Amino acid sequence: MFYIYCPYCGEHREEEEFHNHGQAHIERPLDPDSCTDEEWGNYMFFRKNPKGLHHEIWVHAVGCRKFFNVTRDTVTYEIKEVYKMGEQPKVVAK
């Protein structure tokens, strides 16, 4: 088990209180109606799954229920940083 810091509650909590919602910072197409089926499928279903640093969206499901971003090492599970939605990461995954 590991602990995650909630940037809204301001506390470290057990991971069971949180849910991972996948890759962060995915840009929605500006005009979805003009996308081809392939472009829309790529946006909807294809995500990075790197070995190493990864930016992820998490939600504090049992606490404040707010979404936030985490930069985490997928090999060691070490959380490098936690930051609110709309903010940019300081630690950049390559």
C-alpha positions as CSV (number, residue, x, y, z in Angstrom):
1,M,0.0,0.0,0.0
2,F,1.1,3.6,-0.6
3,Y,-0.2,7.0,0.4
4,I,-1.4,9.7,-1.9
5,Y,-1.4,13.4,-1.1
6,C,-4.7,15.1,-1.9
7,P,-4.0,18.7,-3.1
8,Y,-7.6,19.7,-2.1
9,C,-7.9,18.0,1.3
10,G,-4.2,18.7,2.1
11,E,-3.6,15.3,3.6
12,H,-1.8,12.0,2.8
13,R,-4.4,9.2,2.6
14,E,-4.3,5.5,1.9
15,E,-4.5,4.5,-1.8
16,E,-7.8,2.7,-1.3
17,E,-9.5,6.2,-1.1
18,F,-8.5,7.0,-4.6
19,H,-9.1,5.8,-8.2
20,N,-6.8,6.1,-11.2
21,H,-8.6,7.5,-14.3
22,G,-5.7,7.0,-16.8
23,Q,-3.4,9.3,-18.7
24,A,-3.5,13.1,-17.9
25,H,-3.2,16.0,-20.3
26,I,-5.1,14.5,-23.3
27,E,-6.3,17.2,-25.6
28,R,-9.8,16.8,-26.9
29,P,-10.2,17.5,-30.6
30,L,-11.4,21.1,-31.3
31,D,-14.0,19.9,-33.8
32,P,-15.1,16.3,-33.0
33,D,-17.6,16.3,-35.8
34,S,-14.9,16.8,-38.4
35,C,-12.7,13.9,-37.1
36,T,-12.4,10.7,-39.1
37,D,-13.4,7.5,-37.4
38,E,-9.7,6.7,-37.0
39,E,-8.9,10.0,-35.4
40,W,-11.8,9.8,-33.0
41,G,-10.9,6.2,-32.1
42,N,-7.3,7.2,-31.4
43,Y,-8.5,10.0,-29.1
44,M,-11.0,7.7,-27.3
45,F,-9.0,4.5,-26.9
46,F,-5.3,4.8,-27.4
47,R,-3.2,5.9,-24.4
48,K,0.4,5.8,-23.5
49,N,1.5,3.1,-21.1
50,P,5.1,3.9,-20.4
51,K,7.7,2.2,-18.2
52,G,8.8,5.1,-16.0
53,L,7.4,8.5,-15.4
54,H,3.7,8.9,-16.3
55,H,1.2,11.8,-15.8
56,E,-2.1,10.4,-14.5
57,I,-5.6,11.6,-13.5
58,W,-6.8,10.5,-10.0
59,V,-9.9,11.1,-8.0
60,H,-10.3,11.2,-4.3
61,A,-13.3,9.0,-4.4
62,V,-13.8,8.5,-0.7
63,G,-12.8,12.0,0.3
64,C,-13.5,15.3,-1.4
65,R,-14.4,13.6,-4.7
66,K,-12.2,16.0,-6.7
67,F,-9.9,15.1,-9.6
68,F,-6.2,15.9,-9.6
69,N,-3.1,14.9,-11.5
70,V,-0.2,12.7,-10.3
71,T,3.3,12.2,-11.8
72,R,4.2,8.7,-10.9
73,D,7.0,6.2,-11.7
74,T,5.2,3.1,-13.0
75,V,8.2,0.9,-12.2
76,T,8.7,1.9,-8.5
77,Y,5.2,3.4,-7.8
78,E,7.0,6.4,-6.4
79,I,4.8,9.6,-6.7
80,K,7.0,12.4,-7.9
81,E,4.4,15.2,-7.6
82,V,0.7,15.9,-7.1
83,Y,-1.0,18.9,-8.7
84,K,-4.5,20.3,-9.2
85,M,-6.4,20.1,-12.4
86,G,-5.5,22.9,-14.8
87,E,-1.9,23.1,-13.5
88,Q,1.1,21.9,-15.4
89,P,3.6,19.4,-14.1
90,K,7.0,20.5,-12.8
91,V,8.4,17.0,-13.3
92,V,8.1,16.2,-17.0
93,A,7.8,12.6,-18.3
94,K,9.9,12.0,-21.4
